[in-house]
């Protein structure tokens, strides 16, 4: 089993631009069936939903409301409109979550401070995109003598396989609020 996992990691490193299998034996990151699980807040998970997909839910909910109101003749439409509510709520929450994620990324790009951090661990999130589990790299960095912790965007295993606990990576953080940070090398979709 370990041999299969090492081969899978070597393949992932090769696909991500890594080098030889000796690198795999020297720095063995956990394979997708191992390692911690990072439970993500709902709005952070929802932030990976693209705008167009979230907008489709809002549009469907609005169309459903119009159709229900038009066919109900003005009476009893409120009860029928409850069918549109889940689509509208999910779509609106997904649009908001995505907007906040994009705004945070842009703020870090324009005014963030670059520094180095130490990789704490790699963790699966339990979130899947197209049947591929999303992973994060958790890291710690120092700002004026205070340790802050952060995590990368949610990305597939092939993107995080090249990291191992203890590695030094580049991060960018918000100088006004160092708890907001990101790894520029791992930007999710």
PyMOL commands that set and color helices and strands:
alter all, ss='L'
color gray80, all
select helices_A, chain A and resi 2-15+21-26+42-46+51-72+77-111+157-160
alter helices_A, ss='H'
color red, helices_A
select strands_A, chain A and resi 36-37+112-129+132-143+146-151+155-156+168-174+177-182
alter strands_A, ss='S'
color yellow, strands_A
deselect
rebuild
show_as cartoon
